[in-house]
Amino acid sequence: MYNCKRALALLLTLAVLLFALPATALASDETTAEVSIEVTYGQTEARTMLDMVNEFRTGDEAWAWNSDDTEKIAYSGLQPLVYDYELEATAMQRAAEIALSFSHTRPNGTSCATAYIGSWYSRGENIAAGNRLSSAQAVFTGWQETDKTYIGQGHRRNMLSSSFTAIGIGHVYFNGIHYWVQEFRNPASDAAETEANDGKTSVDIELLLSDAEVSVSAEPSSLSVVCGQSQALPTLSTTVRMSEAWPDKASTVGVDYTWSVEDSQLAAISGDTVTGVQEGTTALTTAALGQTVSVPLTVEKAPCIHSYDEAVTKPASCTETGVKTYTCAKCGDSYTETIPAAGHTTETRSAKEPGCTEAGYTGDAVCTVCGKTVEQGQSIPATGHSTQVRSAKEPGCTEAGYTGDAVCTVCGKTVEQGQSIPATGHSTETRNAKEPGCTEAGYTGDAVCTVCGKTVE
């Protein structure tokens, strides 16, 4: 076996040739576990290698060194190998297995011969791995080992062996590495051709736990659930690192596991959820890859469906806030609410209308609740008298007149006395005048007042 720790870019290969010998069995005390890994199949590319192998077997390069590297032994008269689709299924299984343990011993500790389906007289296996081995040509060239000595030409001799009549080729891609397997046997099966698979595929693999470094953890690592409510069960994260892993690192694998509750009075599991039944603490437990995993589970009391009663525990005043308290009649839970200050409710007091000579007052704004004078009133200036002339008399021809008194229409006070107006005297005109005639006397006329009509003269 070549050093499995060399750089990833190199081709890692192992070859084994088996004849009809009993398959290795596990000791009765060996514990195994089944895991799954998701790989990407590459059957279309792998099947192209059949023509390369058969051209090699029937061509001029069909030779290998003898055991002391002194002579090239020609392999003449070789027949082309039949592509065996049953054998291909074995090769695909083995390609996934060497992704976890790069060895001709299967991950469960048995011989690679146990992977075969049906009977065989002789069989052989070539395996290879590398991060740049995406093409069948690259792997085939590596397995030809033209520049190797006898000890390094095991893969070459398998491909040139006259003991084999059938071949199946497997190729998977996992964690950045290409893994290749050639399976040979005699006789070939009569399995029908299958459609090439180049997609992601989950492959079940049995592991020998004593040969594996196992890590199992739960996420989340602790869980809480409310009575009457459900939570998703934790998920397990599982990794394994086999002693023959290449690269030498842990790989994530899938496992089947079933959770149980330590105290079934506190919680119950249904499907992928756990439901709280009764308040308390317990644990969820499961087993995987030989390890027991325990996740603390806290079942919390179901929240109260509150029914609150309210009461004013501090009344609000005009200027200070109050407090209203709500208390649940079921569980006693309570909370408070601020009652806003009411503010003053005012009315006007001590207001006085202004008089003619006395000032008035707007009145004070006084709170009707607390009696506080919220705002002082202001003085209103006296309005002054509003007068009208009364007892006025026009002067006559012979009688004096009167200007009238200025009397306040509001308070009735005589603000200013009136004055006498002298009589105007008569304003006369001559009436009834007559010129004297020859025989009749004339008349000078009467002086009559045009105002009062009195005959003054």
One Martini backbone bead per residue (centre of mass of N, CA, C, O) as a GRO file, in nm:
protein
  457
    1MET     BB    1   0.096   0.035   0.022
    2TYR     BB    2   0.059   0.351  -0.007
    3ASN     BB    3   0.084   0.658   0.109
    4CYS     BB    4  -0.202   0.823   0.247
    5LYS     BB    5  -0.050   1.120   0.324
    6ARG     BB    6  -0.025   1.240   0.072
    7ALA     BB    7  -0.093   1.440  -0.154
    8LEU     BB    8  -0.396   1.491  -0.315
    9ALA     BB    9  -0.287   1.492  -0.617
   10LEU     BB   10  -0.238   1.210  -0.579
   11LEU     BB   11  -0.231   0.871  -0.648
   12LEU     BB   12  -0.422   0.631  -0.483
   13THR     BB   13  -0.333   0.278  -0.447
   14LEU     BB   14  -0.492  -0.052  -0.461
   15ALA     BB   15  -0.435  -0.413  -0.462
   16VAL     BB   16  -0.629  -0.722  -0.522
   17LEU     BB   17  -0.606  -1.090  -0.513
   18LEU     BB   18  -0.865  -1.337  -0.547
   19PHE     BB   19  -0.979  -1.641  -0.450
   20ALA     BB   20  -1.158  -1.917  -0.350
   21LEU     BB   21  -1.226  -1.789  -0.046
   22PRO     BB   22  -1.308  -1.729   0.253
   23ALA     BB   23  -1.473  -1.497   0.412
   24THR     BB   24  -1.447  -1.259   0.628
   25ALA     BB   25  -1.530  -1.260   0.968
   26LEU     BB   26  -1.680  -1.156   1.238
   27ALA     BB   27  -1.661  -1.122   1.545
   28SER     BB   28  -1.894  -1.161   1.794
   29ASP     BB   29  -1.777  -0.885   1.958
   30GLU     BB   30  -1.838  -0.706   1.722
   31THR     BB   31  -1.928  -0.369   1.660
   32THR     BB   32  -2.184  -0.230   1.461
   33ALA     BB   33  -2.275   0.034   1.219
   34GLU     BB   34  -2.509   0.231   1.045
   35VAL     BB   35  -2.449   0.442   0.770
   36SER     BB   36  -2.454   0.756   0.581
   37ILE     BB   37  -2.370   0.887   0.254
   38GLU     BB   38  -2.319   1.163   0.033
   39VAL     BB   39  -2.280   1.114  -0.308
   40THR     BB   40  -2.128   1.138  -0.633
   41TYR     BB   41  -2.194   1.004  -0.916
   42GLY     BB   42  -1.978   0.850  -1.210
   43GLN     BB   43  -2.074   0.637  -1.448
   44THR     BB   44  -2.022   0.747  -1.726
   45GLU     BB   45  -1.713   0.779  -1.696
   46ALA     BB   46  -1.643   0.493  -1.592
   47ARG     BB   47  -1.739   0.327  -1.853
   48THR     BB   48  -1.498   0.427  -2.041
   49MET     BB   49  -1.279   0.221  -1.923
   50LEU     BB   50  -1.333  -0.043  -2.072
   51ASP     BB   51  -1.181   0.016  -2.339
   52MET     BB   52  -0.906   0.060  -2.210
   53VAL     BB   53  -0.870  -0.223  -2.091
   54ASN     BB   54  -0.911  -0.391  -2.356
   55GLU     BB   55  -0.683  -0.259  -2.517
   56PHE     BB   56  -0.465  -0.345  -2.318
   57ARG     BB   57  -0.510  -0.660  -2.329
   58THR     BB   58  -0.486  -0.656  -2.673
   59GLY     BB   59  -0.213  -0.524  -2.674
   60ASP     BB   60   0.133  -0.441  -2.666
   61GLU     BB   61   0.113  -0.358  -2.334
   62ALA     BB   62   0.079  -0.668  -2.236
   63TRP     BB   63   0.265  -0.635  -1.949
   64ALA     BB   64   0.501  -0.762  -1.688
   65TRP     BB   65   0.687  -0.802  -1.430
   66ASN     BB   66   0.876  -0.991  -1.270
   67SER     BB   67   0.964  -1.050  -0.941
   68ASP     BB   68   1.284  -0.948  -1.022
   69ASP     BB   69   1.291  -0.740  -1.266
   70THR     BB   70   1.415  -0.909  -1.548
   71GLU     BB   71   1.120  -0.953  -1.686
   72LYS     BB   72   0.890  -0.931  -1.942
   73ILE     BB   73   0.560  -1.033  -1.922
   74ALA     BB   74   0.350  -1.164  -2.146
   75TYR     BB   75  -0.001  -1.104  -2.237
   76SER     BB   76  -0.153  -1.347  -2.412
   77GLY     BB   77  -0.477  -1.404  -2.530
   78LEU     BB   78  -0.664  -1.198  -2.432
   79GLN     BB   79  -0.980  -1.115  -2.324
   80PRO     BB   80  -1.234  -0.937  -2.311
   81LEU     BB   81  -1.422  -0.772  -2.094
   82VAL     BB   82  -1.711  -0.781  -1.919
   83TYR     BB   83  -1.978  -0.588  -1.843
   84ASP     BB   84  -2.087  -0.581  -1.498
   85TYR     BB   85  -2.370  -0.462  -1.332
   86GLU     BB   86  -2.338  -0.610  -1.064
   87LEU     BB   87  -2.040  -0.527  -1.023
   88GLU     BB   88  -2.093  -0.226  -1.026
   89ALA     BB   89  -2.249  -0.215  -0.760
   90THR     BB   90  -2.005  -0.298  -0.595
   91ALA     BB   91  -1.818  -0.065  -0.682
   92MET     BB   92  -1.997   0.163  -0.570
   93GLN     BB   93  -1.992   0.071  -0.278
   94ARG     BB   94  -1.681   0.076  -0.248
   95ALA     BB   95  -1.637   0.373  -0.319
   96ALA     BB   96  -1.787   0.473  -0.065
   97GLU     BB   97  -1.616   0.316   0.148
   98ILE     BB   98  -1.329   0.447   0.076
   99ALA     BB   99  -1.417   0.732   0.178
  100LEU     BB  100  -1.372   0.615   0.482
  101SER     BB  101  -1.189   0.344   0.392
  102PHE     BB  102  -0.869   0.300   0.254
  103SER     BB  103  -0.947  -0.029   0.173
  104HIS     BB  104  -0.990  -0.380   0.138
  105THR     BB  105  -1.118  -0.331   0.396
  106ARG     BB  106  -1.394  -0.296   0.529
  107PRO     BB  107  -1.553  -0.092   0.758
  108ASN     BB  108  -1.656  -0.375   0.909
  109GLY     BB  109  -1.382  -0.577   0.878
  110THR     BB  110  -1.415  -0.703   0.609
  111SER     BB  111  -1.386  -0.827   0.322
  112CYS     BB  112  -1.436  -0.727  -0.004
  113ALA     BB  113  -1.580  -0.999  -0.083
  114THR     BB  114  -1.859  -0.933   0.074
  115ALA     BB  115  -1.970  -0.735  -0.166
  116TYR     BB  116  -2.053  -0.964  -0.326
  117ILE     BB  117  -2.259  -1.097  -0.576
  118GLY     BB  118  -2.266  -1.402  -0.567
  119SER     BB  119  -2.059  -1.602  -0.753
  120TRP     BB  120  -1.697  -1.708  -0.742
  121TYR     BB  121  -1.358  -1.791  -0.832
  122SER     BB  122  -1.257  -1.498  -0.903
  123ARG     BB  123  -1.097  -1.193  -0.772
  124GLY     BB  124  -1.070  -0.825  -0.789
  125GLU     BB  125  -0.904  -0.510  -0.669
  126ASN     BB  126  -0.921  -0.158  -0.740
  127ILE     BB  127  -0.787   0.145  -0.592
  128ALA     BB  128  -0.866   0.509  -0.579
  129ALA     BB  129  -0.732   0.851  -0.499
  130GLY     BB  130  -0.829   1.202  -0.570
  131ASN     BB  131  -0.862   1.552  -0.653
  132ARG     BB  132  -0.784   1.497  -0.992
  133LEU     BB  133  -0.985   1.228  -1.065
  134SER     BB  134  -1.226   1.285  -1.295
  135SER     BB  135  -1.088   1.087  -1.497
  136ALA     BB  136  -1.049   0.779  -1.636
  137GLN     BB  137  -0.771   0.819  -1.769
  138ALA     BB  138  -0.608   0.898  -1.518
  139VAL     BB  139  -0.656   0.634  -1.363
  140PHE     BB  140  -0.565   0.428  -1.568
  141THR     BB  141  -0.275   0.528  -1.596
  142GLY     BB  142  -0.203   0.471  -1.299
  143TRP     BB  143  -0.276   0.154  -1.315
  144GLN     BB  144  -0.058   0.070  -1.525
  145GLU     BB  145   0.242   0.108  -1.420
  146THR     BB  146   0.485   0.128  -1.629
  147ASP     BB  147   0.717   0.258  -1.416
  148LYS     BB  148   0.709   0.001  -1.252
  149THR     BB  149   0.755  -0.247  -1.054
  150TYR     BB  150   0.637  -0.532  -0.945
  151ILE     BB  151   0.532  -0.419  -0.665
  152GLY     BB  152   0.376  -0.174  -0.845
  153GLN     BB  153   0.178  -0.392  -1.046
  154GLY     BB  154  -0.107  -0.486  -0.936
  155HIS     BB  155  -0.310  -0.338  -1.119
  156ARG     BB  156  -0.202  -0.442  -1.386
  157ARG     BB  157  -0.243  -0.747  -1.333
  158ASN     BB  158  -0.545  -0.734  -1.301
  159MET     BB  159  -0.610  -0.619  -1.591
  160LEU     BB  160  -0.431  -0.888  -1.717
  161SER     BB  161  -0.598  -1.112  -1.614
  162SER     BB  162  -0.711  -1.448  -1.694
  163SER     BB  163  -0.913  -1.491  -1.440
  164PHE     BB  164  -1.088  -1.276  -1.586
  165THR     BB  165  -1.425  -1.176  -1.737
  166ALA     BB  166  -1.502  -0.927  -1.544
  167ILE     BB  167  -1.633  -0.584  -1.506
  168GLY     BB  168  -1.649  -0.313  -1.257
  169ILE     BB  169  -1.714   0.044  -1.221
  170GLY     BB  170  -1.628   0.298  -0.979
  171HIS     BB  171  -1.760   0.643  -0.897
  172VAL     BB  172  -1.689   0.896  -0.650
  173TYR     BB  173  -1.787   1.204  -0.478
  174PHE     BB  174  -1.609   1.321  -0.172
  175ASN     BB  175  -1.495   1.584  -0.012
  176GLY     BB  176  -1.310   1.654  -0.286
  177ILE     BB  177  -1.300   1.341  -0.372
  178HIS     BB  178  -1.191   1.081  -0.579
  179TYR     BB  179  -1.340   0.752  -0.616
  180TRP     BB  180  -1.201   0.431  -0.721
  181VAL     BB  181  -1.325   0.117  -0.882
  182GLN     BB  182  -1.219  -0.219  -0.949
  183GLU     BB  183  -1.404  -0.507  -1.052
  184PHE     BB  184  -1.331  -0.856  -1.050
  185ARG     BB  185  -1.438  -1.164  -1.233
  186ASN     BB  186  -1.527  -1.524  -1.202
  187PRO     BB  187  -1.795  -1.501  -1.328
  188ALA     BB  188  -2.036  -1.361  -1.498
  189SER     BB  189  -2.317  -1.202  -1.501
  190ASP     BB  190  -2.675  -1.151  -1.613
  191ALA     BB  191  -2.708  -0.859  -1.582
  192ALA     BB  192  -2.868  -0.588  -1.656
  193GLU     BB  193  -2.876  -0.299  -1.786
  194THR     BB  194  -2.807   0.027  -1.662
  195GLU     BB  195  -2.854   0.339  -1.576
  196ALA     BB  196  -2.681   0.606  -1.547
  197ASN     BB  197  -2.531   0.761  -1.251
  198ASP     BB  198  -2.478   1.135  -1.171
  199GLY     BB  199  -2.585   1.168  -0.882
  200LYS     BB  200  -2.703   1.207  -0.586
  201THR     BB  201  -2.620   0.960  -0.324
  202SER     BB  202  -2.728   0.736  -0.085
  203VAL     BB  203  -2.508   0.543   0.133
  204ASP     BB  204  -2.480   0.244   0.291
  205ILE     BB  205  -2.271   0.181   0.592
  206GLU     BB  206  -2.068  -0.043   0.760
  207LEU     BB  207  -1.929  -0.023   1.091
  208LEU     BB  208  -1.642  -0.049   1.289
  209LEU     BB  209  -1.619   0.091   1.596
  210SER     BB  210  -1.318   0.011   1.678
  211ASP     BB  211  -1.222   0.179   1.395
  212ALA     BB  212  -1.364   0.442   1.521
  213GLU     BB  213  -1.393   0.788   1.536
  214VAL     BB  214  -1.643   0.932   1.740
  215SER     BB  215  -1.906   1.188   1.684
  216VAL     BB  216  -2.172   1.303   1.909
  217SER     BB  217  -2.431   1.553   1.861
  218ALA     BB  218  -2.661   1.798   1.979
  219GLU     BB  219  -2.929   2.003   1.818
  220PRO     BB  220  -2.982   2.108   2.072
  221SER     BB  221  -2.839   2.065   2.402
  222SER     BB  222  -3.113   2.202   2.485
  223LEU     BB  223  -3.461   2.196   2.618
  224SER     BB  224  -3.779   2.370   2.583
  225VAL     BB  225  -4.124   2.335   2.709
  226VAL     BB  226  -4.461   2.385   2.699
  227CYS     BB  227  -4.739   2.315   2.822
  228GLY     BB  228  -4.915   2.196   2.538
  229GLN     BB  229  -4.655   2.212   2.371
  230SER     BB  230  -4.425   2.216   2.085
  231GLN     BB  231  -4.111   2.064   1.976
  232ALA     BB  232  -3.842   2.008   1.814
  233LEU     BB  233  -3.627   1.781   1.780
  234PRO     BB  234  -3.328   1.700   1.795
  235THR     BB  235  -3.020   1.690   1.620
  236LEU     BB  236  -2.774   1.494   1.479
  237SER     BB  237  -2.415   1.501   1.490
  238THR     BB  238  -2.206   1.296   1.274
  239THR     BB  239  -1.876   1.151   1.311
  240VAL     BB  240  -1.602   0.987   1.127
  241ARG     BB  241  -1.277   0.809   1.185
  242MET     BB  242  -1.088   0.609   1.025
  243SER     BB  243  -0.784   0.451   1.020
  244GLU     BB  244  -0.808   0.457   0.673
  245ALA     BB  245  -0.838   0.744   0.618
  246TRP     BB  246  -0.882   0.939   0.299
  247PRO     BB  247  -0.833   1.165   0.437
  248ASP     BB  248  -0.725   1.239   0.773
  249LYS     BB  249  -1.059   1.264   0.848
  250ALA     BB  250  -1.357   1.361   0.926
  251SER     BB  251  -1.695   1.244   0.862
  252THR     BB  252  -2.008   1.299   0.765
  253VAL     BB  253  -2.292   1.123   0.896
  254GLY     BB  254  -2.565   0.914   0.882
  255VAL     BB  255  -2.830   0.833   1.120
  256ASP     BB  256  -3.025   0.630   1.310
  257TYR     BB  257  -3.277   0.762   1.541
  258THR     BB  258  -3.433   0.754   1.879
  259TRP     BB  259  -3.633   0.918   2.086
  260SER     BB  260  -3.656   0.957   2.447
  261VAL     BB  261  -3.823   0.972   2.763
  262GLU     BB  262  -3.757   0.942   3.086
  263ASP     BB  263  -4.030   1.111   3.162
  264SER     BB  264  -4.358   1.048   3.059
  265GLN     BB  265  -4.510   1.261   3.253
  266LEU     BB  266  -4.377   1.529   3.113
  267ALA     BB  267  -4.344   1.388   2.818
  268ALA     BB  268  -4.407   1.362   2.454
  269ILE     BB  269  -4.367   1.166   2.159
  270SER     BB  270  -4.426   1.286   1.810
  271GLY     BB  271  -4.240   1.214   1.587
  272ASP     BB  272  -4.058   1.533   1.563
  273THR     BB  273  -4.192   1.580   1.855
  274VAL     BB  274  -4.229   1.755   2.170
  275THR     BB  275  -4.455   1.738   2.454
  276GLY     BB  276  -4.588   1.902   2.708
  277VAL     BB  277  -4.739   1.790   3.027
  278GLN     BB  278  -4.540   1.854   3.281
  279GLU     BB  279  -4.392   2.012   3.517
  280GLY     BB  280  -4.031   1.992   3.461
  281THR     BB  281  -3.744   1.764   3.465
  282THR     BB  282  -3.556   1.607   3.202
  283ALA     BB  283  -3.483   1.373   2.925
  284LEU     BB  284  -3.331   1.316   2.622
  285THR     BB  285  -3.277   1.001   2.447
  286THR     BB  286  -3.003   0.840   2.265
  287ALA     BB  287  -2.856   0.626   2.005
  288ALA     BB  288  -2.517   0.638   1.849
  289LEU     BB  289  -2.245   0.479   1.766
  290GLY     BB  290  -2.235   0.369   2.079
  291GLN     BB  291  -2.384   0.629   2.184
  292THR     BB  292  -2.506   0.834   2.440
  293VAL     BB  293  -2.768   1.082   2.430
  294SER     BB  294  -2.826   1.384   2.628
  295VAL     BB  295  -3.114   1.607   2.671
  296PRO     BB  296  -3.219   1.855   2.835
  297LEU     BB  297  -3.559   1.890   2.979
  298THR     BB  298  -3.789   2.161   2.997
  299VAL     BB  299  -4.100   2.198   3.165
  300GLU     BB  300  -4.325   2.446   3.137
  301LYS     BB  301  -4.551   2.641   3.238
  302ALA     BB  302  -4.841   2.736   3.149
  303PRO     BB  303  -4.982   3.001   3.045
  304CYS     BB  304  -5.192   3.229   3.150
  305ILE     BB  305  -5.533   3.312   3.108
  306HIS     BB  306  -5.609   3.607   3.168
  307SER     BB  307  -5.811   3.777   3.442
  308TYR     BB  308  -5.869   4.107   3.486
  309ASP     BB  309  -5.872   4.331   3.752
  310GLU     BB  310  -5.972   4.664   3.834
  311ALA     BB  311  -5.796   4.938   4.018
  312VAL     BB  312  -5.780   5.230   4.202
  313THR     BB  313  -5.482   5.309   4.393
  314LYS     BB  314  -5.450   5.610   4.261
  315PRO     BB  315  -5.566   5.901   4.234
  316ALA     BB  316  -5.609   6.154   4.038
  317SER     BB  317  -5.518   6.479   4.001
  318CYS     BB  318  -5.479   6.783   3.875
  319THR     BB  319  -5.132   6.741   3.898
  320GLU     BB  320  -5.143   6.423   3.952
  321THR     BB  321  -5.082   6.109   3.906
  322GLY     BB  322  -5.213   5.793   3.878
  323VAL     BB  323  -5.325   5.448   3.970
  324LYS     BB  324  -5.376   5.138   3.792
  325THR     BB  325  -5.472   4.805   3.886
  326TYR     BB  326  -5.398   4.476   3.757
  327THR     BB  327  -5.558   4.158   3.848
  328CYS     BB  328  -5.533   3.824   3.845
  329ALA     BB  329  -5.774   3.586   3.942
  330LYS     BB  330  -5.585   3.323   3.895
  331CYS     BB  331  -5.249   3.416   3.952
  332GLY     BB  332  -5.183   3.734   4.045
  333ASP     BB  333  -5.112   3.893   3.826
  334SER     BB  334  -4.958   4.222   3.770
  335TYR     BB  335  -5.040   4.563   3.668
  336THR     BB  336  -4.977   4.897   3.568
  337GLU     BB  337  -5.146   5.224   3.527
  338THR     BB  338  -5.146   5.540   3.419
  339ILE     BB  339  -5.302   5.826   3.539
  340PRO     BB  340  -5.379   6.109   3.434
  341ALA     BB  341  -5.388   6.418   3.493
  342ALA     BB  342  -5.672   6.618   3.495
  343GLY     BB  343  -5.677   6.894   3.563
  344HIS     BB  344  -5.822   7.188   3.565
  345THR     BB  345  -6.150   7.310   3.670
  346THR     BB  346  -6.289   7.615   3.573
  347GLU     BB  347  -6.403   7.927   3.718
  348THR     BB  348  -6.550   8.242   3.743
  349ARG     BB  349  -6.453   8.479   3.990
  350SER     BB  350  -6.519   8.812   4.092
  351ALA     BB  351  -6.670   8.951   3.885
  352LYS     BB  352  -6.677   9.297   3.725
  353GLU     BB  353  -6.831   9.544   3.601
  354PRO     BB  354  -6.787   9.834   3.463
  355GLY     BB  355  -6.819  10.165   3.526
  356CYS     BB  356  -6.822  10.497   3.476
  357THR     BB  357  -6.624  10.540   3.757
  358GLU     BB  358  -6.573  10.224   3.786
  359ALA     BB  359  -6.390   9.959   3.807
  360GLY     BB  360  -6.337   9.646   3.697
  361TYR     BB  361  -6.343   9.262   3.675
  362THR     BB  362  -6.264   8.958   3.530
  363GLY     BB  363  -6.165   8.746   3.718
  364ASP     BB  364  -6.112   8.437   3.863
  365ALA     BB  365  -5.946   8.123   3.808
  366VAL     BB  366  -6.125   7.855   3.959
  367CYS     BB  367  -6.110   7.550   4.095
  368THR     BB  368  -6.373   7.317   4.148
  369VAL     BB  369  -6.196   7.090   4.298
  370CYS     BB  370  -5.943   7.250   4.473
  371GLY     BB  371  -5.968   7.588   4.478
  372LYS     BB  372  -5.763   7.697   4.293
  373THR     BB  373  -5.596   7.973   4.176
  374VAL     BB  374  -5.494   7.981   3.854
  375GLU     BB  375  -5.603   8.286   3.778
  376GLN     BB  376  -5.573   8.611   3.772
  377GLY     BB  377  -5.726   8.891   3.745
  378GLN     BB  378  -5.840   9.198   3.586
  379SER     BB  379  -5.861   9.522   3.537
  380ILE     BB  380  -6.133   9.739   3.444
  381PRO     BB  381  -6.194  10.011   3.308
  382ALA     BB  382  -6.371  10.272   3.314
  383THR     BB  383  -6.606  10.389   3.080
  384GLY     BB  384  -6.769  10.617   3.127
  385HIS     BB  385  -6.980  10.844   3.017
  386SER     BB  386  -7.305  10.827   2.852
  387THR     BB  387  -7.446  11.087   2.680
  388GLN     BB  388  -7.747  11.309   2.690
  389VAL     BB  389  -7.974  11.541   2.590
  390ARG     BB  390  -8.171  11.724   2.825
  391SER     BB  391  -8.415  11.983   2.842
  392ALA     BB  392  -8.433  12.114   2.584
  393LYS     BB  393  -8.481  12.467   2.446
  394GLU     BB  394  -8.608  12.670   2.242
  395PRO     BB  395  -8.616  12.984   2.159
  396GLY     BB  396  -8.824  13.255   2.164
  397CYS     BB  397  -8.943  13.562   2.109
  398THR     BB  398  -9.010  13.602   2.447
  399GLU     BB  399  -8.853  13.327   2.518
  400ALA     BB  400  -8.637  13.146   2.668
  401GLY     BB  401  -8.398  12.907   2.639
  402TYR     BB  402  -8.230  12.558   2.632
  403THR     BB  403  -7.958  12.346   2.604
  404GLY     BB  404  -7.928  12.135   2.817
  405ASP     BB  405  -7.859  11.837   2.969
  406ALA     BB  406  -7.591  11.610   3.060
  407VAL     BB  407  -7.694  11.273   3.051
  408CYS     BB  408  -7.652  10.960   3.171
  409THR     BB  409  -7.757  10.654   3.033
  410VAL     BB  410  -7.661  10.466   3.271
  411CYS     BB  411  -7.680  10.642   3.564
  412GLY     BB  412  -7.834  10.946   3.535
  413LYS     BB  413  -7.628  11.150   3.546
  414THR     BB  414  -7.554  11.492   3.569
  415VAL     BB  415  -7.281  11.615   3.412
  416GLU     BB  416  -7.426  11.877   3.266
  417GLN     BB  417  -7.534  12.186   3.264
  418GLY     BB  418  -7.732  12.398   3.127
  419GLN     BB  419  -7.833  12.686   2.918
  420SER     BB  420  -7.948  12.988   2.854
  421ILE     BB  421  -8.159  13.124   2.591
  422PRO     BB  422  -8.228  13.381   2.438
  423ALA     BB  423  -8.460  13.558   2.309
  424THR     BB  424  -8.518  13.649   1.973
  425GLY     BB  425  -8.758  13.787   1.889
  426HIS     BB  426  -8.927  13.956   1.661
  427SER     BB  427  -9.032  13.882   1.321
  428THR     BB  428  -9.140  14.108   1.092
  429GLU     BB  429  -9.442  14.203   0.893
  430THR     BB  430  -9.637  14.356   0.655
  431ARG     BB  431  -9.985  14.381   0.693
  432ASN     BB  432 -10.265  14.520   0.542
  433ALA     BB  433 -10.188  14.714   0.341
  434LYS     BB  434 -10.299  15.049   0.203
  435GLU     BB  435 -10.369  15.244  -0.040
  436PRO     BB  436 -10.480  15.547  -0.104
  437GLY     BB  437 -10.749  15.701  -0.227
  438CYS     BB  438 -10.958  15.933  -0.340
  439THR     BB  439 -11.196  15.834  -0.131
  440GLU     BB  440 -10.993  15.642   0.019
  441ALA     BB  441 -10.841  15.518   0.275
  442GLY     BB  442 -10.558  15.415   0.402
  443TYR     BB  443 -10.286  15.154   0.504
  444THR     BB  444  -9.994  15.069   0.669
  445GLY     BB  445 -10.009  14.831   0.852
  446ASP     BB  446  -9.914  14.544   1.009
  447ALA     BB  447  -9.692  14.414   1.263
  448VAL     BB  448  -9.601  14.079   1.198
  449CYS     BB  449  -9.501  13.784   1.325
  450THR     BB  450  -9.341  13.514   1.156
  451VAL     BB  451  -9.340  13.317   1.402
  452CYS     BB  452  -9.605  13.376   1.606
  453GLY     BB  453  -9.828  13.602   1.478
  454LYS     BB  454  -9.792  13.855   1.615
  455THR     BB  455  -9.918  14.180   1.674
  456VAL     BB  456  -9.703  14.424   1.735
  457GLU     BB  457  -9.836  14.697   1.540
   0.00000   0.00000   0.00000
